[in-house]
Amino acid sequence: MEKSKQKSMMILVIVLGVAYMGYRVIESRGNMAALEEKAIENDTPTVAIVYAKPLPSTETIKLPGTIQAWFQAPIYAQVSGYVKMWHKDWGAIVKKGDVLAEIYAPALDAKYRQSKADLESEIALNNLAKLTAERYIALRKNQAVSEQAISVKVAEAKAQQAKVNAAKQRVSNYEALIQFKTIVAPYDGVVINRSINVGDFINKEGTISTPEGEVRNLFTVADISRLRLFVNVPEAYGAVMHDGLKADLTVPQFSNRHFTAEFLTTARGFNESTRTVVTQFVIENEERDLWPGSYASVNLTVEVAHNHLSIPSSSMVFDEMGVRVAYVDENDRVRFKPITVTRFLDATVEVSGGVTTEDRLINNPSAALLEGDLVKIVTPRPGYDMINEPVESREKSKSASHPKMPDPSPKQALDG
């Protein structure tokens, strides 16, 4: 009896041992399969994908511009002489007809006086000629003088009258020049340049010559109630300049302030050197804040008609095959294809061919990826996808990753 119990116990131990060994074998095989599957999974590269996006129908281009006065006139003198006095300085606000300066011209004054004296002399001679002609005509009744003599005296009287008229015109000419001794503003505006000083000599060309050989005008007056904005627009956008187009601009002196300019005209011809067209806009400057000669940074929002797409610059591949993109096909295999780049922007690239909006482009493709490699598509964690994720989602993910600490209670603040 005792031996049979021992025998049964041994059989039970053997059975349990065999069962345990079988379990361990099965478990080892399962673990090995899981490890093999995990190894294959770990060996498969992971990629994040992005998609090409259609460009909007409007496009904003940023261009440099130059602001000029609506009217701007360099003032020259009509007479030669010396600067007697100037009355308006740099920055002076002037009205039309305001006196800017006076010129002392003694030679002109002498010629004017001489012209008046010549006129008086010619008038006296004309009076004598008319009196003589009248007397000759009166003697015709008595036939004391010949008809020839009468005709001569009448003709001399008419000739002398013509000399009087000429002398009067010379006096008028000098009177007009005398008025030019006073330099006046041609229109309402501001004096943006004064190049004269008392005693400066004004030559016969109406300019001032410096010892260094520089030729200067006397003043420059500008009407800045309205301004002209000149922009050199690239050839690609020349045809979309049209009436109603508005430009948004900033100037260095008001970096945080925006001004609006309205389209006026375009040159309708491209500069062969720069391939740009001169385009003119109008700025209403009632407050006189903007000054002529200013540099402007101009933003033009124009309508464009194209089928170009935008892709992140991080999805491009540069190698001996040229510019390409890597994408994932329907079998999750890596494929490469060339693209046609139109423009390089800040973080994106404009392409005109090679991709579609359905292509699953690989973002930041590794140099180890080869044609036909199997890959696994993963989604970046919130806050790390700076391309596909909206800004609002990124802000929320940042807030979740860095929760705001609660404000300490008054007691905690005091204790702290």
C-alpha positions in Angstrom: 0.0 0.0 0.0 2.8 2.3 0.9 4.7 1.5 -2.3 1.6 2.2 -4.4 1.2 5.7 -2.8 4.8 6.5 -3.4 4.5 5.3 -7.0 1.4 7.5 -7.5 3.2 10.5 -6.0 6.1 10.0 -8.4 3.8 9.8 -11.4 2.0 12.9 -10.3 5.3 14.8 -9.9 6.4 13.6 -13.3 3.2 14.7 -14.9 3.3 18.0 -13.2 7.0 18.4 -14.3 6.1 17.6 -17.9 3.2 20.0 -17.9 5.3 22.7 -16.4 8.0 22.1 -19.0 5.4 22.2 -21.8 4.0 25.5 -20.4 7.5 27.0 -20.3 8.2 25.9 -23.9 4.9 27.4 -25.1 5.5 30.6 -23.1 9.0 30.9 -24.5 7.8 30.5 -28.0 5.1 33.1 -27.5 7.6 35.5 -26.0 9.9 34.8 -28.9 7.2 35.6 -31.4 6.3 38.8 -29.5 10.0 39.8 -29.4 10.3 39.1 -33.1 7.3 41.1 -33.9 8.5 43.9 -31.6 11.9 43.8 -33.3 10.4 44.0 -36.7 8.2 46.9 -35.5 11.2 48.7 -34.0 13.2 48.1 -37.2 10.6 49.9 -39.3 11.3 53.6 -39.6 8.6 56.0 -38.4 7.7 59.1 -40.4 5.4 62.1 -40.0 3.5 63.2 -43.1 2.4 66.6 -44.4 0.3 67.6 -47.4 0.6 70.1 -50.1 -1.8 73.0 -49.8 -3.3 75.2 -52.5 -2.2 78.8 -52.4 -4.8 81.5 -51.7 -6.2 83.5 -54.6 -4.6 86.7 -53.1 -1.0 87.2 -52.4 0.8 89.9 -50.4 4.1 91.1 -51.8 6.5 93.4 -49.8 8.4 96.0 -51.8 10.4 99.1 -51.1 9.0 102.5 -52.1 9.9 106.1 -52.2 7.6 109.0 -51.1 7.7 112.2 -53.1 5.8 115.5 -52.8 2.7 116.0 -54.9 4.4 119.1 -56.3 8.0 119.9 -55.7 9.8 122.9 -57.3 13.4 124.0 -57.1 13.3 127.8 -57.1 15.8 129.7 -59.3 16.2 133.5 -59.8 15.3 135.3 -63.0 17.8 138.2 -62.3 21.4 138.4 -61.4 22.5 140.1 -58.2 23.2 139.6 -54.5 20.9 138.1 -51.8 19.6 141.1 -49.9 17.5 139.1 -47.3 15.8 135.7 -47.0 12.5 135.5 -45.1 11.7 131.8 -45.0 13.9 129.1 -43.5 13.9 125.3 -43.6 10.5 123.8 -42.7 8.6 127.0 -43.1 4.9 126.7 -44.0 4.2 129.1 -46.8 1.2 130.2 -48.8 1.2 131.0 -52.5 2.8 134.4 -53.1 4.7 134.6 -49.7 8.0 136.3 -50.0 10.9 133.9 -49.7 13.8 136.3 -50.4 14.8 139.6 -51.9 17.6 140.3 -54.4 19.7 143.4 -54.6 20.4 144.0 -58.4 22.0 147.4 -58.9 22.8 146.7 -62.6 19.2 145.9 -63.3 18.0 149.0 -61.4 20.3 151.1 -63.5 19.0 149.6 -66.8 15.5 150.2 -65.6 16.2 153.8 -65.0 17.9 154.1 -68.3 14.9 152.5 -70.1 12.6 155.1 -68.5 14.9 157.9 -69.6 15.0 156.6 -73.1 11.2 156.4 -73.1 10.9 160.1 -72.1 13.4 161.0 -74.9 11.5 159.0 -77.5 8.2 160.6 -76.3 9.7 164.1 -76.8 11.0 163.3 -80.2 7.6 161.8 -81.1 5.8 164.9 -80.0 8.2 167.0 -82.2 7.6 164.7 -85.2 3.9 164.8 -84.8 4.0 168.6 -84.6 6.1 168.9 -87.7 3.9 166.6 -89.6 0.8 168.6 -88.6 2.4 171.8 -89.8 3.4 170.3 -93.2 -0.1 169.1 -93.6 -1.5 172.6 -92.8 0.8 174.1 -95.6 -0.8 171.8 -98.2 -3.6 174.4 -98.8 -1.1 177.0 -99.9 1.1 174.5 -101.8 4.1 175.9 -99.8 5.6 172.4 -99.5 5.5 169.5 -101.8 3.4 166.4 -101.3 6.7 164.4 -101.1 7.8 166.5 -98.1 4.5 166.1 -96.4 4.6 162.3 -96.9 8.1 162.1 -95.5 7.2 164.1 -92.3 4.0 161.9 -91.7 6.1 158.8 -92.1 8.7 160.1 -89.7 6.0 160.8 -87.2 4.7 157.2 -87.4 8.3 155.8 -87.2 8.9 157.9 -84.1 5.6 156.6 -82.6 6.9 153.1 -83.2 10.1 154.0 -81.3 8.0 155.2 -78.4 6.1 151.9 -78.3 9.3 150.0 -78.4 10.7 152.1 -75.5 7.5 151.5 -73.5 7.9 147.7 -74.1 11.5 147.9 -72.8 10.3 149.7 -69.7 7.7 147.0 -69.2 10.3 144.3 -69.6 12.5 145.8 -67.0 9.5 146.3 -64.7 8.8 142.5 -65.0 12.4 141.7 -64.2 12.3 144.1 -61.2 9.4 142.0 -59.8 11.6 139.0 -60.0 13.9 140.6 -57.5 11.4 139.3 -55.0 11.3 135.5 -54.8 7.9 134.2 -53.9 6.4 130.8 -53.2 4.7 129.3 -56.3 2.0 127.5 -54.3 1.0 126.5 -50.7 3.6 124.2 -49.2 6.7 123.8 -47.1 10.3 125.0 -47.6 12.3 121.8 -47.7 15.5 123.4 -48.7 17.1 126.8 -48.4 20.5 127.2 -50.1 21.1 130.9 -49.9 22.5 133.3 -47.3 22.6 137.1 -47.2 25.3 138.4 -49.6 25.5 135.3 -51.9 26.0 136.2 -55.5 23.3 135.0 -57.9 24.8 134.5 -61.4 23.0 135.1 -64.7 21.7 131.5 -64.8 19.8 132.3 -61.6 21.8 129.8 -59.5 24.5 130.1 -56.8 28.0 128.7 -57.5 30.0 127.6 -54.5 33.8 127.7 -54.3 33.8 123.9 -54.6 32.1 124.2 -58.0 28.6 123.1 -56.8 25.6 124.8 -58.5 22.6 125.3 -56.2 19.1 126.6 -56.6 17.8 129.1 -54.1 14.9 127.2 -52.4 12.9 124.1 -52.8 9.2 124.3 -52.0 7.0 121.2 -51.8 3.3 120.7 -51.6 2.9 117.8 -49.1 -0.8 117.9 -48.5 -0.8 114.9 -50.9 2.1 112.7 -51.6 3.2 110.4 -54.4 4.4 106.9 -53.6 6.6 105.3 -56.3 7.1 101.5 -56.2 9.0 99.3 -58.7 6.7 96.4 -59.2 8.2 93.1 -60.5 7.2 92.0 -64.0 5.1 89.1 -62.7 2.7 91.5 -61.0 2.7 94.3 -63.5 -0.6 93.2 -65.1 -2.5 93.1 -61.8 -2.0 96.7 -61.0 -5.4 98.3 -61.4 -7.7 101.1 -60.2 -9.0 100.6 -56.7 -5.8 98.8 -55.6 -4.6 100.0 -52.2 -1.2 99.7 -50.6 -0.4 99.4 -46.9 2.9 101.0 -46.0 5.1 101.9 -43.0 7.9 104.4 -42.7 10.9 104.2 -40.4 9.9 107.3 -38.4 6.5 105.6 -37.6 7.4 101.9 -37.4 4.1 100.9 -35.6 1.8 103.1 -37.7 0.3 102.1 -41.0 -0.6 104.4 -43.9 -2.8 103.7 -46.9 -2.0 104.7 -50.5 -4.4 104.4 -53.5 -3.3 103.3 -57.0 -2.9 106.2 -59.4 -1.1 104.9 -62.5 1.6 102.7 -63.9 4.3 103.3 -66.5 3.0 100.4 -68.8 6.6 99.6 -69.7 9.2 97.5 -67.9 12.7 98.6 -67.1 15.0 96.3 -69.0 17.7 96.4 -66.3 15.5 95.5 -63.3 12.4 94.0 -65.1 10.1 96.1 -63.0 7.5 98.7 -63.8 7.2 102.1 -62.0 3.9 102.3 -60.3 2.5 105.4 -58.7 0.2 105.6 -55.7 -1.4 108.6 -53.9 -1.2 109.3 -50.2 -3.5 111.8 -48.5 -1.3 113.6 -46.1 -3.6 116.2 -44.5 -1.8 116.1 -41.2 1.6 116.5 -42.9 3.0 113.6 -40.9 4.8 112.0 -43.9 7.7 113.9 -45.5 8.9 113.7 -49.1 12.0 111.6 -49.7 11.0 109.0 -47.1 11.7 105.3 -47.6 8.5 103.2 -47.4 8.0 99.5 -46.8 5.0 98.7 -49.0 2.7 95.7 -48.8 0.5 95.0 -51.8 -2.3 92.5 -51.7 -3.1 91.4 -55.2 -5.2 88.8 -56.8 -3.3 86.0 -58.5 -4.6 83.2 -60.7 -2.4 80.1 -60.6 -2.6 76.4 -59.7 0.6 76.4 -57.6 0.8 74.5 -54.3 2.7 75.2 -51.1 4.7 72.6 -49.3 6.9 72.9 -46.2 10.5 73.5 -47.0 11.3 70.7 -44.5 9.8 68.1 -46.9 12.3 68.8 -49.7 15.2 66.5 -50.5 18.4 67.8 -52.2 20.7 65.2 -53.7 22.4 64.3 -57.0 19.0 63.7 -58.5 18.0 67.4 -58.0 15.2 68.8 -55.9 12.7 66.0 -54.9 10.2 65.0 -52.2 9.8 61.7 -50.4 6.2 60.4 -50.1 4.5 57.3 -48.8 2.5 55.3 -51.3 -0.6 53.2 -50.7 1.5 50.3 -49.5 3.4 52.4 -46.9 6.5 52.3 -49.1 8.9 55.3 -49.6 8.9 56.8 -53.0 10.8 59.8 -54.4 9.8 62.1 -57.2 11.1 65.5 -58.6 9.3 68.7 -58.1 9.3 72.1 -59.9 10.0 75.0 -57.4 8.6 78.4 -58.3 9.6 80.4 -55.2 11.2 79.9 -51.9 9.2 81.6 -49.1 9.9 81.7 -45.4 9.0 78.3 -44.1 7.3 77.0 -47.3 8.0 76.5 -50.9 5.8 77.3 -53.9 5.8 74.5 -56.4 4.2 74.4 -59.8 4.5 70.7 -60.5 5.4 67.3 -59.1 3.0 67.0 -56.2 -0.7 66.9 -55.5 -2.8 67.7 -52.5 -3.3 63.9 -52.0 0.4 63.0 -51.7 1.5 61.9 -48.3 4.8 63.8 -48.1 7.4 62.9 -45.5 8.3 65.7 -43.3 12.0 65.9 -42.5 12.9 62.7 -44.4 16.0 60.9 -43.1 19.0 60.5 -45.3 18.8 56.8 -44.5 15.4 56.4 -46.2 15.7 54.6 -49.6 13.3 53.9 -52.4 10.9 51.2 -51.5 11.6 51.2 -47.7 8.6 50.2 -45.5 7.8 52.9 -43.1 5.3 53.5 -40.3 3.3 56.7 -40.2 3.0 58.3 -36.8 1.3 61.4 -35.6 3.5 63.9 -33.7 2.5 64.6 -30.1 0.4 67.8 -29.6 2.6 70.8 -29.6 5.3 69.3 -31.8 3.5 69.4 -35.1 4.2 73.0 -36.2 3.0 72.4 -39.8 -0.3 70.6 -39.7 -1.6 71.6 -36.3 -3.6 74.8 -36.0 -2.1 77.6 -33.9 -5.0 77.3 -31.4 -4.3 73.6 -30.8 -0.6 74.4 -30.2 -1.5 77.0 -27.7 -3.8 74.6 -25.9 -1.1 71.9 -25.9 1.4 74.3 -24.5 -1.0 75.2 -21.7 -1.6 71.5 -21.0 2.1 70.8 -20.9 2.8 73.8 -18.7 -0.2 74.3 -16.4 -0.5 77.6 -14.7 0.3 77.4 -11.0 -2.6 78.6 -8.8 -2.2 81.9 -7.1 -1.0 81.5 -3.5 -3.5 82.3 -0.9 -2.9 85.3 1.3 -1.7 83.1 4.1 0.7 81.2 1.8 2.0 84.5 0.4 2.7 85.7 3.9 4.3 82.5 5.0 6.4 82.4 1.8 
